[in-house]
Amino acid sequence: MINVLPKDPNKKREFINVLEKIQHSIENKVSTYDFFFVIQGLELEKIEKISCGKVEVFIFNQELREQLISASFSKHDSQNPENLANTQDFFDKNFLNRVCIKSTSYGDSNIARKKAYKQARELINYFRYILCLFINDRVSEQIIKINIISEVYSNSERTLIRREKDNTIILFWGRGRKPLQTFPIDKNRLEDLSFNGFLDDFTTIINASSKTQLEGCILTAIYWIGEAQNEVDLDVSFLKYWTALECIFTGSEKPTDALAKGVSTLNALSGYEFIRIEDAEEVYKNMKKLYDKRSDIIHRGMNYLANQVINQADIFRICKYTAWSILSLFHLRSIGYTNMDEVSIQINRLYKQWKVSQDEIVV
């Protein structure tokens, strides 16, 4: 162990002064910061804000603009009208009357920004997950995308085409990857999300100082389903949905069987009966077929454009099964489950009961 204390007692005071200077330097660099990110794809209707602890969604209004500018310029260069005018212009052009996420974090400016960005993305991916619950049948149509403004798919498509046989020029305009709609949230929808979408539970999880294994799995699955919903490439989107499912169901069993059994059982027999019991066998078979397509993409280099290995119906199914599975995990958490071994035991127990009942029907 290195002895950092001074050996000369006459230098003790000098050493304490050095520590005080170091402490003062650290305190000057670290602080609590509020980061404001403009969001595209969300719309708030007649509600002030959505509060999730360290993260809030709200409309950046004139009152907030004045509060921030007044508080800052009351302490710094309040006599500089040019600086004030530039700041006001920046607020008006980039933030005023737009939907924003405020994310609060602590650290030096760089670390705090990374934390704040992560927190903002967690909430954005929650809303993307909700979209998977609401519009999974149309998820491949890229109708709604929720993003921080710097990451939006906003470019329209402009293509120049020349027909070789007669040199005819064709100019093509399309919407490209720009989403068609926003996701509106009013008071009724917010209440529905809090109760049926487990928004309050999600808020509790992301703000907890420590998380159970099950809660960590929920957050990981929400991250990947959110990234999948936001992805425009169908092959990549398909694989991201699988990543979300694999963090839930892959254990000691063969992955194909574990995923097929987990999805069909959890969504038919526990908490929510998303799947009719009589359809569980069909879902089991569908999952195996979808897993084969996943293997074709990953291990054989096949893809949507060249090989048509997947189609829009496959995206719909995998999106739906993933969203339902995450909602089932929220339900299991609400009744006391804390780790994934408990979930696996429950799945195996229900699966055995179901197979016994199927055998009895056959007999």
Disulfide bonds with the S-S distance in Angstrom:
none
